[in-house]
C-alpha cells in the first residue's frame, strides 16, 4: 500500500499547475542548458523534489536522447505517479526514469556525482537557509537549473484595496517556522544565488511569471483559495474581510474578468 505524507489533493494541484509552470519557464535558460550539455554521451539528469515528474515531462522532450532521469521524491504516492507515466526525448526515444525515495535536504555530492544536469521546479521557497546551503554544496560542479521559485509579488487586474494586505500576510506565512525549520519563502532565490556565488559558481536569473487569465480560471481559483487560506492562517484578524474578498475574486475569475501575474524566477548555475 502506498503511503503519502501530503494532502490527498496535492497531486491534483501539481497537475493543475503543470501547464502554467511549463508556459512560464525560461526559454533563454533552456537554450543555455542545451548549449552546455554534452552531445557525445547519454544525458543523466537528477531532478530534486520531482513530485509527479512534471520537470521531466517538460524538459526531456526538449533535449536530445538518450537520457536517464533520476527523480528524487520523498513522497511515495508522488513517486508512483511519476514512475507510471512515460517520458520521451526530443527524437521520440523513451527516456529511462529512475525514482528514489530521497530526502533531498540530505543529498550529498556523491548522490549527484554522475549528473550532467541537476534540476528542480517550485522547490526552493519551501526550504530553509541551511537546507539550501546543503543542496547547493551537493550541486556545485554540475550544471543546475532551478525553475519556478516564487518571489512573493502578485499583481491583480482589476486591483483591490485588500490585495497588498493579503500578499504581505501570505509572504509572512511562507517565511514561517515549521517544526523548527525557518522557511525562506520569497527570499529563496536570493539565498540560492548567494550560496552558489560564495562557491565561485556563476548564476543567471530570469523572471518566469505565471500569467493567469480567463483560460486559466480553474487554476486561478484553486491558487486563490490556497493563497487566502495561508494569509488568514498567518493573520487571523483578516478573517473578517476574507470571505467577501474571496467571493469577489472568484466571481471575477469565473466570468473572465480577473487576471493575475504571480512573479517567479528561474536560475541557472554552473
Number of C-alpha atoms within 10 A of each C-alpha: 5 9 9 14 10 12 8 10 8 13 15 12 13 16 15 17 18 18 15 17 22 18 14 19 23 20 12 9 19 15 12 11 19 13 10 12 16 11 11 6 10 13 21 19 23 26 28 26 26 27 28 25 31 21 22 27 19 19 16 23 18 16 19 18 20 19 21 20 22 21 28 23 24 20 21 19 19 24 24 16 13 23 16 11 11 13 23 22 22 15 12 13 14 17 21 16 20 14 21 16 13 16 13 20 17 11 18 15 17 9 14 21 13 13 22 18 22 23 22 24 21 19 18 27 24 19 20 21 19 15 19 23 18 17 22 23 16 21 26 19 18 19 19 24 22 23 29 28 26 27 20 18 15 17 15 14 12 11 12 11 8 12 13 14 12 23 18 16 21 24 22 19 19 23 21 16 12 8 6 8 15 16 23 25 24 22 20 23 25 12 19 22 19 17 20 20 14 10 12 11 17 13 16 12 18 17 17 23 25 22 17 19 18 17 10 19 20 17 20 23 18 14 15 17 14 11 17 21 17 19 25 19 14 19 17 13 11 17 14 10 11 18 11 11 17 15 11 13 20 21 14 18 24 15 10 14 15 21 20 21 15 16 20 24 20 24 21 22 24 19
